[in-house]
Amino acid sequence: MSETGVSMAEPGVLRLAGVLDYRSGPALRKQGQALIAACRETHVVLDCTAVSKSSSVGLSLLLGFMRDAQAGGKRWEVRGMPDDMREIAGVYDLDEVLAS
């Protein structure tokens, strides 16, 4: 099982990893928000390829990170969203908003 976390894997690439749920969500939200604010790139990639499992909290994190990027005048894109996150996005009609 992968370790849960959020990091700036490379300039402009915010990498989410592990299990995204109610236990990990609040800390990841704060960490990701700070990383996006400190990012000097004009384009932020929200990389979900290392997410092993996600509840609706993972979707909420992505939406929050998108807002953070927009507030900082940055473009954003989602990469590698796992199937469980895509299914949840579909239930809430957010799949087009999160299309990558």
MOKA-V993706 format. One line per field, one symbol per residue. phi: phi as a letter, one per 30 degrees, with the letter a starting at -180 (. if undefined). A space follows every 10 residues. Layout:
BEGIN
phi: ???
END
This chain:
BEGIN
phi: .dddabacda eicdccbicc bddceedddd dddddddddc dcbcccccdc dcabcddddd dedddddddd dcicdbacbi ddeddddded dchcdddceb
END
